[in-house]
Amino acid sequence: MFEQISPLQQVGLTVLAAAGAVWAVRLVRMLHRDRTEPTLPYVSGASLHAVPRQPSHAGETVELSAAERDAFADLVRQLMSRRG
């Protein structure tokens, strides 16, 4: 290999090069996997047993005042402008 360095240094260089190659291969595979898999895993309804169900208030309505409707519309506009 290299005549200028000792056999122990040659072994160390070989191990370091092999570790670097393994790291690079694993990094490429990890990045490729992240690109192909969905970012949010699918959560089935069966796995949500620990989350308590909220009572449904079907048919119940609440009247908002004009000021409350305007405040809500402003909030929605602010959130939409941050998103875009």
N, C-alpha and C positions, 0 to 999 in steps of 0.2 A: 504494500500500500504506500505509505510514506516512509522513507528512510530516515527523515530528520526527527521523527517523534518515536517515543518508546512503544513497545507492544501494549503496555497498559493504556497509554493515551490513545492508541489505535482502537482498542476495545471500547474505551469510553466514547470515542467519536462515533463508532459504529452503533453503539446503543443509543446515543443521542440522536443520530440520524434516523434510526428505526422508530424511536419514540415520536419524533417530529412527523414522520410519514404517517404513522398511525393516527396521530392527532389531526392531521390535515384531512385524512380520509373520513374520520368520524365527524369532523366539522362540516365537510361537504354533505355527508349523508343527513346530518341533523338539519342543515339549512334547506336541503331538498325536501325532507319530510315536512318541515314547517310550511313550505310553500304549497304542498299538495294536500295536506290535511286541513279541514275547516278549523277556524280559529276558536270557535266556541263548540264544545262537545254537545251532542244531543243529550238532553236530559229527559228520560221517560217519566211519566207520571208515577210509576211504581217506586221510583227512588225518592219521592218527595213526601214520604209518610211522616218524616220527622218535622215537617213544617206544618204548623196547625192551620186549619182552614179558617178563613175569615168568614164571618156571617154575611150572607148576601142580603142586601136590602132591595130586592127586586121591586120595581114600581115606585120606589121612594124618590122623590125629587126635592131639590132645594132651590128656591128662587134666589137669584143673585141681584144685588142692586146694580145700578148703572156704573157706579164707581168700581165695584168689584169686577164687573165684566171688563171694564177698561183696563184695570190693573192686570187681569189675567191675560188679556190680549197683548199688553205691553210685555209681560213676562214671556209669552210664547214668541213674540217677535225677537226679543233679546236672545232667547235660546236658539232660535233658527239662524240668527245672524252669526252667532259663534260657531255654529255647525258648518256653515258654508264658507 
